[in-house]
Amino acid sequence: MVIVTTTAITLHTNGDAMTTYAITGASGQLGSLAADLLLQQADPSDVVLLTRSPEKLERPGVTVRAADFDDPSTLATAFEGVDELLLVSTDAVGSRVEGQRRAVEAAKAAGVRRVLYTSVVDPSDDNPAAVTPDHVATERDLRESGLRWTFLRNNLYADMQADTIAQAAASGQYVTNTGDGGAAYVTRADCAAAAVAALLSTELDDVALDVTGPRAITADDVATLAAQRRGEPVEVVQVDDAAYVAGLEQAGLPTPVAHLLASFGTAIREGRLAAVSSAVEDLTGRPATPVEDVVA
């Protein structure tokens, strides 16, 4: 893995013409944040926004196209004229590999120069996080495609910890299967800012970047934040994976979702998500946002 710690951010030029940038999933949570940032830094005429639901996007002067990875007919022209593509991984965990492979193939056929892909930290075969196999497969497809690539290996979203901390504060207990491990939670906004900076950079061909928050947050840290809200101590209750899944199911979560969330806890317990990088600050020029600011 190559972790970039310093980089110069400059706009591409393509001969005498400006580079055309595209973002997939541009009506989604991460994609829409990236789209807004890109439009602040690039001419709208050089931006293409791709989405399964074009009717949800209205951006003056911006080309909006339909792109459904599960519908190859929409991909035939989706990437026409695009030089640099931000491929936002879809949310269809476990069934997205084929669609993302079709997108990579269509991008290559259209003459895209480089694909930036939103992946996950530690995309290794033995990482227990359930999302990992999809990202391993798509990273492999990109490496083998002949395209230039940049992997944006995002840590877990800090935004999702707000509800966790609120629930722990309300109940007085934080039930988890993370053990003594920590995760360098990163905000969606920081992921979007880093992605756009990487998209506009001329120096990140064939590079993998861990995109993380400023420090690894443990269960004790989560309990401390919850206690600050509650006004009294919050107990950390460590359980095994099976008990954690059962508790989530009892709370009403579907079994597949319960297993997905438990798998993140397993990965944290094994130290898979604890590494901290400086990529957000190196790319954007500002420090990564701490979890404390997200849940304040």
C-alpha positions, -999 to +999 in steps of 0.1 A: +000+000+000+013+035-008+002+062+015+007+097+002+017+122+029+023+152+008+010+162-026+006+192-048-029+199-060-032+213-094-058+214-122-052+190-151-049+203-186-055+181-216-036+196-245-053+229-252-086+218-236-095+217-200-100+183-185-135+169-181-143+154-147-171+130-138-186+117-106-208+086-103-236+084-077-238+122-078-272+122-061-261+101-032-247+112+002-210+111-006-214+118-044-235+149-039-210+164-014-182+157-039-202+172-067-208+205-048-171+208-040-160+200-075-183+227-089-167+252-066-133+244-081-139+236-117-158+252-145-193+236-146-189+230-183-160+206-175-181+186-151-203+155-158-226+142-130-237+106-133-266+091-114-293+065-116-319+093-111-310+123-133-343+140-123-328+144-088-300+166-100-303+202-112-270+220-116-269+250-140-244+245-168-235+210-158-240+179-179-261+153-160-263+118-174-280+086-164-256+058-153-270+027-137-243+001-132-269-027-134-282-014-168-254-016-194-275+004-219-270+035-197-232+030-196-226+031-234-225+069-235-223+078-198-185+083-199-182+100-233-156+128-232-147+121-196-110+123-187-110+118-149-137+097-132-146+095-095-162+061-092-182+061-059-188+026-048-225+017-047-243+007-015-253-028-028-229-047-005-223-082-017-238-076-051-220-046-066-189-061-081-203-070-115-220-036-119-188-017-109-168-040-133-192-029-161-186+007-152-148+002-153-151-015-187-174+012-201-150+039-188-121+022-206-141+019-238-149+056-236-113+066-233-113+077-196-077+083-185-080+077-148-106+062-124-106+072-087-124+046-066-138+049-031-126+018-014-120+007+022-090+007+045-071-026+046-087-042+015-071-076+022-086-111+019-085-117+057-102-084+067-134-096+084-154-064+075-182-077+052-177-049+027-141-059+020-145-086-007-163-061-030-136-036-027-108-061-032-125-073-064-130-038-078-095-027-070-082-057-088-104-050-118-090-015-120-054-026-117-060-051-145-080-027-167-050-008-181-065+025-168-047+048-144-063+045-110-063+061-075-078+042-046-094+063-019-096+039+010-120+055+034-123+046+070-157+042+087-179+073+086-177+094+118-212+108+110-227+074+119-213+076+154-236+105+163-266+081+167-245+055+185-233+081+211-269+095+215-282+060+222-254+053+247-261+086+264-298+078+267-293+042+281-262+047+301-245+018+284-224+014+253-227-022+240-201-032+215-180-060+201-149-038+193-128-049+223-098-027+229-095-017+192-100+017+177-112+031+144-099+063+128-134+075+119-136+100+091-164+123+081-182+121+047-174+157+042-137+150+046-139+120+023-156+141-003-130+169+000-101+145-003-117+128-033-122+161-052-087+172-044-074+139-056-096+142-087-080+175-095-045+164-087-019+156-114+003+136-092-018+106-080-017+080-108-016+044-095-016+054-058-037+041-029-046+066-001-059+057+034-085+085+041-089+087+079-098+109+108-071+124+130-070+096+156-083+062+164-114+062+186-119+033+211-150+021+229-138+040+260-136+072+239-172+066+227-184+061+262-166+093+273-184+113+246-217+097+256-210+105+293-204+141+284-239+143+269-255+122+297-239+141+325-228+109+343-206+079+334-216+055+306-207+019+310-189+000+282-204-035+278-182-057+257-199-087+240-189-113+215-199-112+179-229-136+182-243-117+212-238-084+193-257-097+163-285-110+185-288-077+203-291-058+170-317-082+158-337-078+190-335-040+184-353-046+151-324-045+126-326-070+097-302-100+101-279-091+072-275-055+085-268-069+120-241-091+106-226-063+086-224-040+116-209-068+137-183-074+111-171-038+114-167-044+152-147-075+145-124-056+122-120-028+148-112-054+174-085-069+152-069-035+146-079-032+110-092+003+111-069+020+136-042+033+113-042+071+109-030+089+078-025+125+070-042+122+036-071+146+043-048+174+054-022+167+027-049+169+000-072+196+013-048+218+033-068+215+065-069+189+093-093+160+093-124+166+114-124+149+148-153+127+160-158+152+189-168+179+164-193+156+146-212+147+177-209+180+196 
